[in-house]
């Protein structure tokens, strides 16, 4: 598989997307296509499972999936690069997962180091929204433009790039990103402790993917956040909106469809629907890991 800068890495490349309920892993070929897949529950069955046991169960499942995708015999001795996308911020210095609300057994742990030790692979850990954003950016060919990806999954995430470079976005501690707040007029309290977060108006519902609580205020909060993001990205930018809920929630899907149909509007980014679907995380994780490993090797 080629790294984002066009260089090629030998051996096996695997992308892993750890979702709130399911972890997906895939072997990605030299053309960036998925050659084989594995999936398993990311959560520990039973609410009473201690964090240590839940972490070990998850690690065992992930190691098993990586070994299967890498292959037996001679294939198992090939160099292997693994990109792992997790649903929470990652400490770039220590490799620890700082905050993972839906999979708390990952908090303050270093799954990348564990996987590297058990498989011998070169492992890169990253956020799931960052990985998905990379894949969507590549899919629409927006590598030189101002680009943002708004994603509705178990939670709501956003990532932004200035060309190939990630943009550091502000947040208050572990609360939601400032850019995902609808504005001072929106006062509904969010679980993160702030007011006006988009997630307070569009909370995840695992029992019913279609929002039953779309109100005028919900629609206004969504419109406010999206317009602010489009204005941040500017008239030459692109805002891609996707994620499982962007498809499964009928009202949300309709609103995205309407924005995408508008085409270009002077002074603000155009809106596009996501193209990579559920594969965004694994494809982006594999591609980003290739780039990071190539840079590591160049420095050594």
Helices and strands as residue ranges (DSSP letters): E 12-18, E 22-28, E 34-41, H 51-70, G 73-77, E 80-86, G 104-106, H 111-119, E 122-127, H 128-140, E 146-152, E 156-162, E 165-166, G 178-180, H 198-201, H 216-233, E 238-242, H 244-248, H 250-261, E 270-273, G 277-279, H 280-299
